[in-house]
Amino acid sequence: MNLNLLANLYLESDPAEISAETQTELCDWLMQEFRQLPLNLLFSDNQRYNSPEEVFADIEQDKLWVNTEAYDTSIYTNPFYGAVLAAVHDYDHYCSQSDWTFEGEVIAYRTLANRSPSLEIQKILYSQIVLRAATHLYLGHSPEPKIVFP
C-alpha cells in the first residue's frame, strides 16, 4: 500500500454519509467489544502515550488511558463511542504486538476488522484507522477527523 496515495485519498475525499442503521450497528458492536476488554479504563482529553511500549506496560498492569478525542465522533450516536473505539484499537495493538508504524496500524486494523459484523463497519474502521494513520504520517500531525470511502 502506498502511504502517500492513501493519505491523499483521505485528504481529497468528501466525508461519507453513514446511515442510521449502520450507526446503530457500529455502536452496538463497539459496545460489545468494549465490554470484553479486561482492563480498568481511564478516560482523559489530554493524557497521551508516547510509545506503544507505554501502552503495553499499562495494559500489563490491567489499565489503559483512553484519549477521548482520538476519532471522529460525528458518526456515533454518542461521542463516547469514539473513546470506545480507541480503547478497543489500543488493546488490539497489544494483542497483535503491533507498533504505531503504518504497518502496525494495518495489523491492528485487520485484527479488529476480522471481528466486525459487516463490510460497512470494516470500511468505517479502514477510514478511522488505516487512512487516518497514513494521513497522520504523511502530514506529520493528526488530520481533521472524518470518515471517507475513497
N, C-alpha and C positions, 0 to 999 in steps of 0.2 A: 504494500500500500504506500502510496506517495503522500507523505505528510503535507507537503505544500498544496497539493491538489485538494486534499480533504479540507484543509484549513480554508482555502479559497471558496470551496463549495459551501462551507458553513457561513463564511462572511458574506457571500453574494446571494445566498438563498433567502427568500422571504420566509417568515415564520409559518409553520404548518398549522392547519386547523385540526384540532383534536375533538372528536365527537364526545358528547356527554356519556355515551355508553363506554367508550374507550377510557375516559377519565375515571369512571366508576370502577371498571375492571382493573385499571392500573392501581388505583388507591387500595382497593380490596386486596389485591395480590401483594402489594408492598407491605400492607399491614400484616398479612400472614407471614411474610419473610421476616419482618421486624420482630414479631412475637417469638420467633425461633432463635433469635440471637441470644447466646449465653453470656451476655455482658451487662455490666452496670453502665448505662449510657448517661453521659453528662453533656448537656447542650449549652452552646455558647455562640455568640455572634463574633467574638474576636479570638478565641482560643484556636490556634493553628499548630499543626505538626510541621516540623521542618524536614522530616525524612520518614520513609516507610519503616525504618528501624524503630523510630519513636512510637509509631502506631503499633507495631508488632509487640514492643515491650509493654505497652499499656494493655493490649489485648491479653497478653500472657498473665497480666495481673487482674484479669477479668473486668477491665474498664475501657472505655473509649470516649474521648471528647468528640463531639459531633458539631461541625460548623453548620449553623442554621441558614447560612447564606450561600451554600455550595452550589445549588442547582436552581434552574428556572422553576419558580413556584406558581407561575401563571397557569400551568396545565393541571394543577391539582385542585380538588375541592376544598383543601385546607393547606396553607403553606407548610404545615408540619410535615407533610409527605416529602418535601424536598430534603428535609433533615433525615427522614426515614431512609430515603434512597442513599444518602451519604453514608449512613451507618452500615447499611447492608453492603454497599460497594466497598467500603473500607474493610469490612470483615471478609469479603471475597478476595481482596488483595492479600490478606493474611492467610486465608485457606489455600490460595494458589501460590503463595510466596512470590507474588509479582510486585515489582517496584513501580515507580511513577514515571518510567520512561514511556514512550509511545507504545512500545511492545508490551510493557507491563499493563498498561491501560487496556489494550486489546485482550490480553489474557483475562483480566478481571471482568471485562465486558462479557466475554464468552462464557465465563463461569456463571454469571447472572443470567445471561440470555438463554442459556440451556435450561433454566428453570422457569422461564417466562411462559405465561399461558397463551400467548398469541404472537403472530407476526407483527401486529400493530404495536404491541408493547416492546418487542425487540427493536423496532425502528425508533421508538422514543428513546430507549436505552442507548442505542447506537449514537443518536444525536447528542444525548446528555453526557455520555462517557467518551466515546471514540472521537467524534467530531470536535467536541469542546476541548479535549486533550490535545488534539492535533493543532487546533487554533491557538491554544494557550502556548504551546511550544513554538509555534510559528511567530506569534506576536511578542512573546516574552512576558505576557501577563494574561490574566483571565479576560476572555471576551464577554461582551454583553450576553447574558444567557437567553437562549431561545431554542425552540425545537424546530429542526428543519428536516425535510425529507428530500434530499437532492436527487 
